[in-house]
Amino acid sequence: MESLLLFDIDGTLVDTGGAGMRALTSAMLEEFALHERAGDFPSLDLAGSTDSGVVRLLFGHFEITLEPENVERFYARYHIHLRRELSTWGRRHGRILPGVSQLIDRLHRDENLSDRHALGLLTGNIARGAWTKVATYGLEGVFGFGAFGDDHHDRNELGPIAIERAALHTGKRFESNRVFIIGDTPKDIRCARACGAWAVAVATGKFNRPQLEEHEPDLLFDDFDDADHFVAEVERLMESEK
């Protein structure tokens, strides 16, 4: 019996120290010649948001036509800035979050576990940004597939996309009661509920444990320091009836 573990990135696996926001702001102002309106840049809450959702908000605010050509212009410029910010600011001020290296290493390299748990991403980052972030913090080569913020602006639509890609990548079908969506925000919990998956929350991001408890995740961790406990809890739910 195999499970599908879908991990969020920011606040769950890594903290970039704000590199993403810095890149997003610079890319928007530069690509669309908005430097004179820098003081009018809207306040953004990126926790649990999708990049395409943020683009919709910014394009509306700055009255930019939401068409594929403009969106791709922004994504390309953003990725240039993101690579730069991650290699400088992100390395100085960012970090991989507590216990993540050990947990992911065990799930990926322990044959007994890797045979039972497929690892993927479910994140609001656009795909190219997601892969750059995980590579920056030493997690490249672990996640072979995922669903991303350029797949859909609504995070709740990403679960089925990730599950379908997991099937294509692994050759296995995953029923919803074998899927775990793992993240640090209430939006991650709602995303899991939307596709019938298990909701696993971790209090390493913007939201603390009591705030996450209010949204009733199926599992809640302070961090991933105890890999054995994480694996045991996931496998306990796998054996239960959803």
N, C-alpha and C positions, 0 to 999 in steps of 0.2 A: 504494500500500500504506500503510495507516494503522495507527498504534498507539494504545493506550489507556494513558495515564499516570495512575495512581491514587496520590495523595499523602496520606501521613499528615500530621497537623498539628503536634502538640506534639513538640519535639525534632527535627523534620524541616524544617518551614517557619518555626515561631516558637518562642520561649521566653517564656512568660508571666510568668516570675519567681516562679512559685508561686501565681498568682492563682486557678487552678482549684482547687487544694487548699484554699486559704482559703475560697473560695466553697462548696465541698462541705462542709467542716466546719461552717461557719456555718449553712448551710441545714439540715443534718441536726439539729443541736442546737436550732435555732429551730423548725422545722416540727413536730417531735415532742416539744417541751418536754423536752429532754434535757440542759439546761445543768448540772444537778447531777451528771451522769455524764460531763462533759467530760474529766475525768481518765482515764476508762475508754475514751476514743476509740482504736480500734485503729490500729496502724501500717499504712499503706497504701503499696504500691508501684504507682504509676499508670502506669509506663512500659510502653506496649503494651497496657494493660488497656482494657476497655470500661466506659463509665459504668454500663451495666446490670449488668455483672458486679460492679462495686464496690457498687452498690445491693444486690444479693443478699447480698454479704458483710456490709454494714452492717446490713441488716434482720435478718439472722440473728444478728449480734452483739448488737443491741439488742432482739431479740425483737419485731420489728414484722412484722405479717402482710404477706407478699409478694402483694399484690393490686393490680390496675390502679389503683384509686383512690388508694392510698397511694403508689404509684410516681409517678403524675402529680403528686400533691401535692409530692413531693420535687423532681421535675424543674422544676416551676414556681417553687418557692422557690429552687432552685439557680440557675436562669437569672436571677432577679432579682439575686441576690448576685454572679453571674458578671459581669453587665453593670457592676455597681458596682465590683467589684474590677479589672476590665480597664481601666475608665476612670480609675482612680486608681493603685492598686498596679501594675497591668500596664503602664501607660504609663511609670511611673518605673523599674520594675525589669525589665520585659520588653523584647523586641526581636525583630525579624525576623532570621533567622539568615543567616550569611555567604553571599552570592551568590544568595540566594533571589529577591530583587527583580529582579535582572538576568535570571536564568534564566527565571522565570515570565513576565516581560515579553516576552522573546524568543519563548518558546513560544506566547504568547497573541497577540502583535501582528505578528510576522513571518509574512506570508501563506504563504511557502514552508513554514514549520514548522507553523503552525496548521492548514494543510490536511492535514498528515501525522500530527499528534499531537493526539488529543482529551484534554482535561484534566479530571480528576475528583478527588474526595476519597475516601479510605478511612480512616476514623478511628474511634477508640473513643469520641469525643465524641458526645453526643446531637446531633441535627441542629441544633437551635436554638443550642446552645452552639458548635458547629463554625462556623456562619455568623457568629456574633458574634465569634469569635476571628479569623477571616480578615479580617473587616471592620475590626477594631480595628487591625490591622497593615498595612492598605492593600492587601489582596488581594481585595477584593470585586469582583464582576463577572467573575472569571476562571474559576471552577469552576461549571459549571451543574448538576452532579448529584453524587451520591456515595452511599456506604453508611456508616451511622453506628451509634454505640453503642446507640441505642434500637431498631435493627433486629434485633439479636440480641446475647445476652450473650457468645457465643463468637466471637472475632475471626475464626477460621477459616471461619466461615459468611458473612462479609461480602463476600468476593470475588465469588461468583456474583451477589449482590444488586447490587453496583456495576456488574458487566458488563451485567446486564439493564437497569439504569437508563441506562447509556451508550447501549445500543441504542435505547431509547425516546427519549432526548434527541437523538441524532444521526441516527437512522434507519439505522444501520449495525450489523452484527453483528461482534463482535470474537472471533476464535479465541484460545484461551489463549496461543498462542505470539506473539500481538501485544499481550499485556497485561503491563504492568510495574507491580508494586506496590512503592512507594518509601517506606521508613521507616527509623527509627533504632534499632530493637530486634530481638532475635531473634524476638519474636512477629510482627513484620511479615514476616520471612523465612519463618516457618512458615505464615503466612497465604497468602503467594504459592505456596508448595509445595502447599498444600491444594487450590488450584484450578488448578494447572498453569501459573501465570503465572511470568514472570521476577521474581526477587527482587533488588531494588536497595536497598542499605543505604548509609546516610550516618552518619558518626561525629560528629554534632553534638549528640547527646543524651547520655543517661546512659552509653552503652556506647562504649568506645574501639575503634579499628580492630582490634587483636588479638582483642578479645572478639567482635566481629562476624565476623571471619575464621573463627573456630571453627565458625560456623554455615553457612559456605560459600555466601554470596550469589553471584548471578551477576555482579553488579557491586558494587563498594565504593568509595565516595568519602570523602575526609576532610571535604569540604564541597562546596558548589555554586559556588565562586568561578570555576570555569572552565566557563562555559556551553557553549562550543564542544566541549570534551572530553565533557561529559555527553551532548550531542546525538549526537556521533560514536559513542560507545559504545552508546547505545540503538539507533541505526540499524545498527550492526554486528551486534548481536544479532538485529535484525529480519530481516537477510539470512541468518542462520544457521539450521540445523536444530535444533529443540529436541528 
